[in-house]
Amino acid sequence: MEENVPQEIEIREEKQSWMRDFFSFLKVVFISLIIVLPIRAFVVQPFIVRGASMEPTYTQGEYLIVDEVSYYFRDPARGEVVIFRYPRNPKQFFIKRIIGLPGERVEIKNGILKIINTENPEGFSLEEPYIAEELRTGPDTIMVLDAEEYFVLGDNRTQSLDSRIWGPLDDRFLVGRAWVRLWPISKVNIL
């Protein structure tokens, strides 16, 4: 009978060891969630590109990290690629490039994009190295932006549902700017 005593002690120690390991694991998971969830909810979030509207800059299936903090400290800038809630269905997220800023007049005529603002009352043609050379922007459009509105376009103008169709983007729909491309591996970069 004395021989069974050490076995019972070993079994009890194994159970205690297993319980200790399990609670250590739970503690790590809990601490991780406390750290990760606020970052995910308020600082950065993942975004997967769907569709062809931003080609060739971003293509179907690319995985981006969205910076949700910058716009609390500064206004969005012309040329930045932003992720936003689609104004006609806020459950959907879109990715487009900011072309026109609040208070500006955006004109598209004969495929030429022109911005008119207080610094350039005669307007200026926007240089767009990110779109294909043969691509022309249409249809003809004139839009004056209010104090909280942006004019956004996809880089692939022929495949983009953007401000030309549904109007200006109110800043309340902005989620953040494209910050890091994580996938595919061959294109990983900070944007």
C-alpha positions as CSV (number, residue, x, y, z in Angstrom):
1,M,0.0,0.0,0.0
2,E,2.9,2.4,0.6
3,E,3.9,2.0,-3.0
4,N,0.7,3.7,-4.2
5,V,1.2,6.8,-2.1
6,P,4.0,8.2,-4.4
7,Q,1.8,7.5,-7.5
8,E,-1.1,9.5,-5.9
9,I,1.2,12.4,-5.2
10,E,2.5,12.3,-8.8
11,I,-1.0,12.3,-10.2
12,R,-2.0,15.2,-7.9
13,E,1.1,17.2,-8.9
14,E,0.3,16.5,-12.6
15,K,-3.2,17.9,-12.2
16,Q,-1.9,20.9,-10.3
17,S,0.8,21.4,-13.0
18,W,-1.8,21.2,-15.8
19,M,-4.1,23.6,-13.9
20,R,-1.2,26.1,-13.4
21,D,-0.3,25.9,-17.1
22,F,-3.9,26.3,-18.1
23,F,-4.4,29.5,-15.9
24,S,-1.0,30.8,-17.2
25,F,-2.3,30.4,-20.8
26,L,-5.6,32.1,-19.9
27,K,-3.6,35.0,-18.3
28,V,-1.5,35.5,-21.5
29,V,-4.7,35.4,-23.7
30,F,-6.4,37.9,-21.4
31,I,-3.5,40.3,-21.3
32,S,-3.1,40.0,-25.1
33,L,-6.7,40.9,-25.7
34,I,-6.4,43.9,-23.4
35,I,-3.5,45.1,-25.5
36,V,-4.7,44.1,-29.0
37,L,-8.4,44.9,-29.0
38,P,-8.1,48.6,-28.3
39,I,-5.3,48.9,-30.9
40,R,-7.5,47.1,-33.4
41,A,-10.6,49.1,-32.6
42,F,-9.1,52.6,-32.4
43,V,-5.6,52.7,-34.0
44,V,-5.3,50.3,-36.9
45,Q,-7.4,47.8,-38.7
46,P,-7.0,45.4,-41.6
47,F,-8.5,45.9,-45.0
48,I,-8.6,43.6,-48.0
49,V,-8.8,45.2,-51.4
50,R,-11.8,44.0,-53.4
51,G,-12.4,44.9,-57.0
52,A,-10.3,46.6,-59.7
53,S,-11.1,50.3,-58.9
54,M,-7.6,51.1,-57.5
55,E,-5.5,49.2,-60.1
56,P,-2.6,49.4,-60.7
57,T,-1.8,50.8,-57.3
58,Y,-3.7,48.2,-55.4
59,T,-5.1,44.9,-56.7
60,Q,-7.7,42.4,-55.7
61,G,-6.8,40.5,-52.5
62,E,-4.0,42.8,-51.3
63,Y,-4.0,43.1,-47.5
64,L,-3.6,46.6,-46.1
65,I,-3.3,48.0,-42.6
66,V,-5.4,51.2,-42.1
67,D,-4.1,54.0,-39.9
68,E,-7.2,55.3,-38.0
69,V,-5.3,57.8,-35.9
70,S,-3.6,60.3,-38.2
71,Y,-6.8,62.2,-39.1
72,Y,-7.4,63.1,-35.4
73,F,-4.3,65.2,-35.6
74,R,-4.3,66.5,-39.2
75,D,-6.6,66.8,-42.2
76,P,-6.5,64.3,-45.1
77,A,-4.2,65.4,-47.9
78,R,-4.7,65.4,-51.6
79,G,-3.3,62.2,-53.1
80,E,-3.7,60.0,-50.0
81,V,-5.5,56.7,-50.4
82,V,-8.3,56.4,-47.9
83,I,-10.7,53.8,-46.7
84,F,-14.2,55.0,-45.9
85,R,-17.7,53.8,-45.4
86,Y,-19.7,54.0,-48.6
87,P,-22.1,56.9,-48.1
88,R,-25.0,55.0,-49.8
89,N,-24.5,51.9,-47.6
90,P,-22.3,52.6,-44.6
91,K,-21.9,48.8,-44.0
92,Q,-19.6,48.7,-47.0
93,F,-16.0,49.9,-47.1
94,F,-14.4,51.5,-50.1
95,I,-10.9,52.5,-51.0
96,K,-10.2,55.6,-53.1
97,R,-7.7,58.4,-53.6
98,I,-8.4,62.0,-52.4
99,I,-8.5,64.4,-55.3
100,G,-10.5,67.4,-54.1
101,L,-10.3,69.0,-50.7
102,P,-12.9,70.9,-48.7
103,G,-13.9,74.2,-50.2
104,E,-12.4,73.4,-53.6
105,R,-14.1,73.2,-57.0
106,V,-13.3,70.1,-59.0
107,E,-13.8,70.1,-62.8
108,I,-13.5,67.3,-65.2
109,K,-13.7,68.4,-68.8
110,N,-12.6,66.4,-71.9
111,G,-10.8,64.0,-69.6
112,I,-8.7,66.7,-67.9
113,L,-9.0,67.1,-64.1
114,K,-8.8,70.6,-62.8
115,I,-8.8,71.9,-59.2
116,I,-9.8,75.5,-58.4
117,N,-9.2,76.8,-54.9
118,T,-8.2,80.1,-53.1
119,E,-4.5,79.6,-53.8
120,N,-5.2,78.8,-57.5
121,P,-8.3,80.8,-58.6
122,E,-7.5,80.0,-62.2
123,G,-7.2,76.4,-61.3
124,F,-4.5,73.8,-61.9
125,S,-4.4,70.5,-63.7
126,L,-3.7,67.6,-61.3
127,E,-0.6,65.5,-62.1
128,E,-1.6,61.9,-61.5
129,P,1.4,59.6,-62.0
130,Y,-0.5,56.7,-60.3
131,I,-3.0,56.3,-63.1
132,A,-2.3,54.6,-66.5
133,E,-1.0,57.1,-69.1
134,E,-3.7,56.3,-71.6
135,L,-6.5,56.6,-69.0
136,R,-8.7,59.7,-69.2
137,T,-11.0,60.8,-66.5
138,G,-14.7,61.2,-67.4
139,P,-17.5,62.0,-67.6
140,D,-17.5,65.8,-67.6
141,T,-18.2,66.9,-64.0
142,I,-18.3,70.1,-62.0
143,M,-18.5,69.8,-58.2
144,V,-18.0,72.4,-55.5
145,L,-17.1,70.8,-52.1
146,D,-18.4,72.0,-48.7
147,A,-16.2,72.5,-45.7
148,E,-16.3,68.8,-44.7
149,E,-16.4,67.2,-48.1
150,Y,-13.8,65.4,-50.3
151,F,-13.8,64.4,-53.9
152,V,-12.4,60.8,-54.2
153,L,-11.6,58.8,-57.3
154,G,-10.3,55.3,-58.0
155,D,-7.0,55.0,-59.8
156,N,-8.7,52.8,-62.4
157,R,-11.2,55.4,-63.5
158,T,-13.1,53.1,-65.9
159,Q,-13.8,50.6,-63.1
160,S,-14.5,52.9,-60.2
161,L,-17.7,53.8,-58.3
162,D,-16.6,57.1,-56.8
163,S,-17.5,60.8,-56.3
164,R,-18.3,61.2,-60.0
165,I,-21.3,58.9,-59.5
166,W,-22.5,59.4,-55.9
167,G,-21.1,62.8,-55.1
168,P,-18.7,64.2,-52.5
169,L,-17.5,62.2,-49.5
170,D,-18.5,63.7,-46.2
171,D,-15.5,63.4,-43.7
172,R,-17.7,61.6,-41.2
173,F,-17.5,58.5,-43.4
174,L,-13.6,58.5,-43.4
175,V,-12.1,55.5,-41.5
176,G,-8.4,56.2,-42.2
177,R,-5.6,56.1,-44.7
178,A,-3.9,53.1,-46.2
179,W,-0.7,52.8,-44.2
180,V,1.0,49.4,-44.7
181,R,0.6,46.8,-47.4
182,L,1.2,43.3,-45.8
183,W,0.2,41.0,-48.7
184,P,1.4,39.9,-51.1
185,I,4.8,39.4,-49.5
186,S,6.5,40.7,-52.7
187,K,4.8,44.0,-52.3
188,V,5.1,44.6,-48.5
189,N,5.8,48.3,-47.8
190,I,4.8,51.3,-45.8
191,L,2.7,53.5,-47.9
